[in-house]
Amino acid sequence: MSTTVSDFFWNRLHQWGVRRVFGYPGDGINGLLGALNRFGTDKIDFVQVRHEEMAAFMASAYAKFTGELGVCLATSGPGASHLVTGLYDARLDHMPVLAIVGQQARTAVGAHYQQELDLVSMFKDVAGAFVQQASVPGQVRHLVDRAVRIAKSERRVTALVIPNDLQEEPYAEPPRKHGATHSGVGYTAPKVVPYEADLRRAAEVLNAGKRVAMLVGAGTLGAADEVIAVADRLGAGCAKALLGKAALPDDLPWVTGSIGLLGTKPSWNLMTECDTLLMVGSGFPYSEFLPKEGSARGVQIDIKADMLSLRYPMEVPLVGDAAETLRMLLPMLQPKADHAWRESIKGWNEDWQETIKERALHSASPVNPQRPFFELSPRLPDRAILTSDSGSCANWFARDVKMRRGMMASLSGGLASMGAAVPYAIAAKIAHPDRPVIAMVGDGAMQMNNMAELITVQKYWKGWANPTWICMVMNNQDLNQVTWEQRVMNGDPKFEATQQLPDVPYHKFAELIGLKGIYVDDPDRVGPAWEEALAADRPVVLEIRTDPNVPPLPPHITLAQARAFTSTLLKVDPEEGSVLLNTAKEVLASVLPGGKS
């Protein structure tokens, strides 16, 4: 049998180091699928998902949890369009992902043919770094090479569109003549560091500071030693953007945890009282949670120049790899003799931990939504990988779950898309089958698309070295984050027609497909339920009936938010009594030490 374009395609991707692809079949990619079968799933593993959007989320998560290229595959038309949301997740979080899609036959393109979409135009924004449609066999070589090299080097999404008739064509190398190009395989990331003179300018700013605050993000994952060394030299406190939650362990007394709407009070204090800000590897978007412009001098380190001085006007913006740049900067920094700043940070953290505990243990109807996260944190196994969905669960994940050395965690950051936690957790387990994986999800995301992906878990789990895979579902029958945004941001009462969700027995669905289901509606059962789930011999859906009227309070409440919330109550919220009671408990926990309800 002669080598087809599709046979060459998979062999070339394998030469580039691709060993896994997430996707869903369709007649627009039958040539590619047949060739992959011939090539062998022992060489490139095909992970079959329930929906193409989930394949793109998994490719994004796979890139996050491995540092490798994520690859997703879909058919033409609706299969290709379904990928887009997951690809935007990768784009906004700077992940290297390659999307491969089919197209109708070249003779039909432009004929308003069934499932014919202008895919190059459709992908132009999300995969703008490189999106091309192949036309002839001799072109495929350089398209694959450029798509992979650009995705890896620029940490961007790229896309290849391969018409279905071209997939079956005999492969021919590009001719040695004018108009052809002969490309090659291979890319090694360079060492990127600033010039010494710029490092010294940064050191002068940092050495002059008496109250240095650091903010680290996903760019510092894997650079914990360097961040700790610099922070210790500067006597700095350190807040973490949500994508950088696993960058530093939370047991360090100067680490203040998450920042922003989902952040902690110590992180708010750190940013409002510092005189110098060192921001490393973070695109944290909310400038109102950073120092007031002009109140602090700024130094920023980022591998991408377009992220520099974007959120705060930095005196010294440096392009460089986080670990390498911090390592070169360290000898230029002078140890701080005064430890009062760090003592203040330690005190803020101690007070905050008491507040968090008080809030988590407050009574609710039936379970306080903070309680599952509070109870999970001390029970987390070593090397656990955590994923969270967007919505109110992300608040509690950000504040109540404490990271230790060796753990990993991620979520849909820049896009903040619902429905990413379960596909993220599947990709994490496929990337690291020996590690325990826990997804934290709201009932809105479960109903949107995550329930179906539990079938993917059922399909693959028996091949995992460690069966510990848990999906914790907060069942409150409410699209809770938006409900609270309506109350606090817009001053509107809960709009039941948009916010109320059907009650679904998620634990019973798990049992129906052969997984383990656990149901909890008693706060005293939450801790033991986590222990039962962690000890299970198969994946678990842990469904917890939580109270939707416990407010996810930000670390700092503005006057405008207070006015909007007051306006909400004047309009008669359908849950007004419970909202008032639970809000009072949350607020009192932060102003009355030791006050329990």
N, C-alpha and C positions, 0 to 999 in steps of 0.2 A: 504494500500500500504506500502510495506516495505521501510525503509530508504535506499536510494542509497548512493554511494560514493559522488555523486554531492550534494545530500541533506545535508549530513554531512558537506561537504566542505563549503557551504555558511553559515550554522549555526556557524561553527567554526570561519570564518572570521568575522561574526557579533559579536561573543564573543570578538574578538580582537578590536572591535570598528569601523570596516569598515562599512561605510554607503553609499558609492558611488563607482561605477566602470565605467570607460570609455572604450567603445569597439565597435566591429563590429561583427555580427554573421557569422557563417559558420558551415558546417556539422561536422567539427572536434571538435566542442564544443556544439553540440546539447544537449547532456546529461546535461552539465552544465547550458545551457540556460533554459531547461525545469525545472530544479530544482530551478533556480533563480525565474522563474515565479511562482512556487509553494510556494517558501519561501516568496515572496511578495516584489514588488518594493517600498512599503512603508517602508520596513526595509532596503533594499539595493537598491538604485536608480541606474538604468542602463541608462547611457548617450550614445545614439547612434551617432557616428561620421560618416563622409563620407569616412574616410581612416584610417587604423590602425596606421599609423605614427602619425596622429593627436591625436589619443587616448593616445599614449605614451607622446606626448608633453603636453596634458591636465593633465595627471597624474603627470607629473613633475611640472607643474604650480600649480596644486591643492595643492601639498605638499608645494610649496613655499608660497602660499597665505593663507594657513591654519595652517601649522606646523604639519599636520597629514600625515598618510601614503597615498600615491597616488597609485591607483590600475588600471591596464589596462588589457583588455581581448581580445584575438584574436584566430582565428581558427588555424589549423595546416598549414604547408607549407608556402604559400605566406603571409597569415595573420600574422603568427609569424615573418617572416623575415621583413615584413613592419614595425614592432614595433621598429626595432633596432635603427634607427636614434634618435627617441624621447627618447629612453632609454639611449643613450649616453649623451643626453642633461642632463638628471637627474644625471647620474654618474659623469660627469665633474663638475656639480654644487653641488655635495654632497647632493642630495635629496633622501629621503626614498621612493622608488617605488617598487611595486610588479607587475611583469608581469605574467599573467596566460595564457597558450596556450594549445591547443589540440595537439594530435599526432594520427597517424594511429593505428589501433588495434595492440595489443602486438604480435599477431601471424604473423603480416605482417612486423614488424620492421626488417630491414636488407634485405628485399626482393626487393629493388628498386621499392617500391610500389608508386602509384600516391600520390603526395603531401607529401611523406615521406622525411623529412630532418633530419639530425643529429642535433636536436635542442639543446641538451645539449652542444655539441661542439660549435654550432653557438653562443650561449649566454655566453660561458665561459669567454669571456673578459668583456663584458658589465655588466654581472651579476655574476662576478667571486666570489663575497662574498658568494653566495649560489645559485646554480642552480642544480635541481634534477628532474629526471623523475620518477613518481610513478609507482610501479609494482604490488602491492597488496593493498587491502582495508585497512589492518591494518597499513600500512605505512603512509597513508595520514595525519593522525593526527599529527605526529611529523614533517612531511614536512611543513605543514601549520604553525605550531608553530615556527619552526626554521626560515622559510622564513620571517615571519612578525617580529619576535624578532630581527633578524640580520639586516633587513632593517631599523627598527626604531632605534636600538642602535648604528649602525655604519653609519647611514645615507648613505646607499648604495642601489643599485639596486639588487633585487633578482628575481628569476624566477622559476616557477613550470610548468612542462610539464606533462599533464595528458592524457594518451591514451584514445581514444574515447570509446573503449569497457569497460575500467575500470570505466568510468564515470557512467555507467548503472549498475554496479555490486552492489549487496546488501552490505551495509556497515557493517563491523565487527570491533569491538575494537581489538587492538593488544592483543595477548594471553599473559598470565602471565607465560612466559617460557624463556629460554635462547635464545637470538637472537632477542627478541622483546624489544621495548622501550616505556615508558609511559610518555608522555610530558604534559606540562600544559600551560595555558594562562596567560599572564601578563608581563608587563614591565613598569617600572618607571625610567625615566632618572635620573642619579645620579648628585649630586653636585660635579663638578670637579674644583678644585682650586689648585694652586701651594702651596708648603710649605712656611711658613713665611720667612725663611732665603732667599729663592729665590726672594720673593717679595721685601725684603729689598735690595737685590743686584740690582734689577730693579729700585727701588726708588733712590738709590745712583746715578745711571747713569742719570736718568731723572732730579733729583734735581741739578746735576752739569751742565746741559744744559742751555745755554742762549737763544737759538733759537730752540725751540722744534717744530717739525712737526709731525703730526699724519696722518696716512692713515688707514681708516676704510673700511670694506667690508661687505658682507652679514652676516657675523658672528656677527655683531653689530646691526642688525635689532631687534628692541625691547629693545635695551640698550642705547637709546638716552640720558636718564637722566644721566647715569653713564659716558658716553663719554663726555657730556657737563661739568660735574663736574670735571673730570680729566683735560680736556682741559683748563678750567678756572683756575684751581689750577696751572697748568704749564705755563699759558700764551701762549698756543700753537695755531697754525693754524692747520686746518684739511682738507685734501683732501679725496675724496670718490672714491673708485673703482666703476665701473659701476653697479655691482650687489648690492652695498651698497648705491645707489643713494637716496633711501628713508630713510637711517639710520639717517640723520640729516636734519633739515630744512635749506634751502638755504638763509633765511633772517638773519642768524647770520653773523656778519661782518667778522668773522675769518674762516668761512667755504669757501673754495676756489673752491668747486665743483669737477667735474670729473677730472681724471688724465689719462695720456697716450695719444695715438694718437687721441682719441676722447675728450681729456681733455682741460683744460683752461690754459691760460698764468699764472694766479696766482698760480695754482697748480705746474706748472713747476718752477716758482720762489721759491715757498715754499720748494721744494725738493732740488734745487740747492744751496740754501743759508742757510739751517738749519745746526745746529751742532749736533742735536740729532733726531733720528727717533723712534717713537712709532707706531708700526704696529699692528692692532687689527682685527682679524677675516677676513683677506683678503688673497687671493691667487693671487693677481694682477700679471700678468705674465711678464710684460715688465721691466726688470731691468734697461734699459737705461733711464727710467723716474724716477728712485729712485736716492738718493744721490750717488755720485761717491764713489766707495769703498774706505774706509779709511777717508772720509771727515766728517762722522758723526758716533757717537756711536749709537748702535741700541738695542731696546727692542721689542720683539714680543710676542703677546698673541694669541694662537689658540687652539681650542679644539682638533685638530688633530696634533699629533707630526710630521707626515710626511710632514706637510706644514711649519714647523719651519725652519728658516734660509735658506730658499730655494731660495729666490730672492735677499737677502742682508745678509751678514754675521753678525748675531746678537750677541751682547755681552751677552745678557741675553734672551734666548728663554724660554717662559713659556707655559706649557700646562694647559689650563683652559678655562672654560666658560667665555665669554667676560664680561657680566654684573657682575657676581660674582667676577671675578678676579679684575676688575676695582674698585669694591666696597671695596674690601679688601686692594687694593693698595692706595686708596685715602688718608687715614689718615697718610700714610708714606710720602706723597708729601708735599713739602714746597712751599708756594705761592711765585710767582715771583714779586719782587719789581719793576723791570724795565719793562715798558709797550711799549717800542720802537718797539719790534718785532711785536706785535699785531697791532700797528699803521701802520707799513709798510704793513702788510697783508691787513688791511682795505683799504689802499691807492691803492694797486694792484687791489683789488676787484672793487673799484669804477671806476678805469680806464678801467677795463675789461668790466664792464657793459656798459660803453659808447661805447666801441669797438663793443660789441655784438649788441647793438642797431643800430649803424651805418651800420654794415654789413647786418643786417636783413632788413633794409629799403632801401638798394641799389636797383636801378632799375635792372630788368632782363627781360628775354624773355620767357614766359610772367610774371611768378611769381618767385621771389627769393625763393629757397627751405627753407631758414631759416625763412622766414616770417610766415608760418603757426605755427611753434613752438613758435616763439616770441609772436604771437598774442594769442595763446592758453594759455600761462603761466599765465597771470593775470586773465583769465576767468575760470580757473580750479575750479570746485566745491569742496567744502570740502569733505574729505574722498574719493576722486577720486582714482581709481586704473588705472595705466598706463602700457601699454606694448609697446615695440618697436621691430621691426624686425631688422635683421642684414642688413648691407649695409649703404648707405649714410644717411638714415633717422636716424640711431643710432648716427651719429655725432651731428645732430641738437638736437635730444632728450637729449643727454648727456650735451650739452652746453647751450641750450636756454630755456629748461623747468626747472622752479624753483619749488622745492618740499616744501610743507608746512607740519606742524605737522598733523598726522593722515592720510596722504596719503600713498599709496603703489605703488611700481613699480618694474618691472622685465623684463627680456628678456633672450634669450639663451646666457649665459655668456661664459663658458669655451669652448663650442662647437661652438658658434657663428653661428648657423645654420640659413639659410634662411627658411622662412615659419613658424616661431614659434609664431609671434605676434597675429594672429587671434585665434588659439587654446588656447594660453595663456589667451587672453581676454575672451574667452568663459568659460574657467575653472574659471577665476576670478569671473565672473558673477554668475556662478553656485554655487561657494563657498560663495559669498556675493551678493545675488540678490537685496539687498536694496541699493547697492552702485553704483555710476556712473563709467563706465568703458570706457576707450579710448585706441584704438590700433592705432599705427602709422606704416604704411607699405609702402614699395616701390612697384612699379608696377611689378618688377621681382618676388617678393615673392607672390604677388596676382596671377600672372599667373601660378606660380609653383604649389601652392596647396591651397592658402587662399580663392580664390573665391568659391570653393566648400564648404568650411566650413561656408560661409554665409548662406547656406541652413540649417546648424545646428542651426544657430542663429534664422532663420525663424521658425524652428520646435519648439523651446523652449521659445521664448521671451515672449509670452503672459502669461507665468507662473511666470515671474519675478516681484517682488514687485516694482521695479523701472525700467522703460523701457529704461533709458539712457545707450545706448551702441553705441559707435561711432567707425567706422573704417575710418581713414583718409588715403587716398591713394595718394601718390606722383606719378603722371603720367608724366614721362619725357622720356618715350620710350627708356630707356637706363639702362643697368646694371651698374649703375653709380659708385658705390664704386670700382668695378674692373677696370672700364675705367680710373679712376683717379690713381689707383695703377699702371696700365700699364704706365701712363704718368710719374708719380713721382718716382715710385720705379724702373721701368725697362727702362725708357727713350724711350718708344715706343709710337707712336701715337695711337689714338683710332682705334681698329680693328672692323670695322662695322659689319662684318660677325658674330662675337661672341657677340657683345655688343648691337646691335640695337634690340629693342623689337616692336612687333605689337602694334598699338594703339587700346585700348579696352575701351569702354564706361562703366566703372565700376559702375557709378551712375545709369545707365540705367539697368544694371543687377540687382542692388538692387531693383529698382522699379518693375522689372519683377517678382521677387519672393515675393513681398509684403512688402519690407522695404522702407525706405525713401532714395532718392538719391539727392545729391546736387553737382552741378558742378561749379567750380570757375576757371576763367582764368584772373581775374583782381585783382591785389594786394590790391586795396582798398576794395574789397569784402571779403577778407579773414576773418577779424575780425567779421563782421556781419554774415558770413556763420557759424563760430563757434557758435555764439549765437543762430542761427536758429537750428543748430544740437543739442545743449544742451537743447533746449526747446521742441524738437520733442516728439511726443507721441509714438514713436516706434524707433527701432534701425535704424541707419543712416550710409550710405556710403558717405563720404565727399571726392569727387575727386577733386584734385587741380593740375592744369597743371603747372608744375614747370620746371625751366631751368636746363638742365643737365650740363651746363658749368660753374656753380658757384663752385669753388674749396672748398672742405672740409679741410681747412688748419689745420695742426697739430699745437699745441702750440709753437713748436720749429722746425724750418726747418734746416736740416743738410746740409752741403756742398754737400754731395753725392746726396741728393734729389734735390737740386738746379741744380746741373750738369745734372741729369737725365731729369729734366723738360726742361732745355735748349736744350738738345739733342732731346727731343720730338718735339720741335718746328722746329728744323732744318730738321726733317724728314717729315714735312708738315702734321699736324693733320687735319682731315676733318672739325673739328670745330675750327680751329686755331684762327680766328678773334674773336669769342665770348669768347673762352678760355682766350685769352690775355686780353681782356677788363675786364672780370669779375675777373680774377686773380689780375689785377692792382687795381680794386676797393677794393678787400678784403685786399690786402697788405697795401694800402694807409690808410685804416680805422684804422690800428694798428699803423701807424707812423705819421699820420697827424690828430691831434685832431680836431673834428668838421668838417672834410671834408666830404661833402655829394655829392652823384652822382644822 
